[in-house]
Amino acid sequence: MNQLVLTARIAEVSPLRYTPAGLPVLELRLEHESQQEEASVPRSVKTSVKSIAIGQMAERIGYQALDSCWTFKGFLATARNAKHPVFHLQDFQPNP
């Protein structure tokens, strides 16, 4: 199963663009910071994740403020010539 749930803030948003088929596409960078437990030891973690939203999801996220925090759901995929995975966003909700 390829499913990712991440609570993160919107750190960067590229201008909305459109595919040749007319679908809106929004590229963004999400930043996460939390305390996790690894090998029974508490650990502070930070990460920055390149993300993409397509279609109505792109339009919905495009209205959100920079630095706002959300819980994002989606999957990871790597483009043919890329070296790193991209988080493809399928849903997001306010962070409780």
Number of C-alpha atoms within 10 A of each C-alpha: 4 7 11 14 14 16 19 22 21 21 17 16 18 12 10 14 14 12 10 7 6 9 12 17 21 22 21 20 18 25 18 16 13 11 10 11 10 9 6 7 7 10 12 10 11 10 10 14 18 15 21 21 23 21 15 13 17 21 15 14 18 19 8 13 13 13 13 12 21 19 15 22 17 19 17 14 13 12 9 6 6 9 8 12 14 18 26 21 21 18 15 18 11 10 12 7
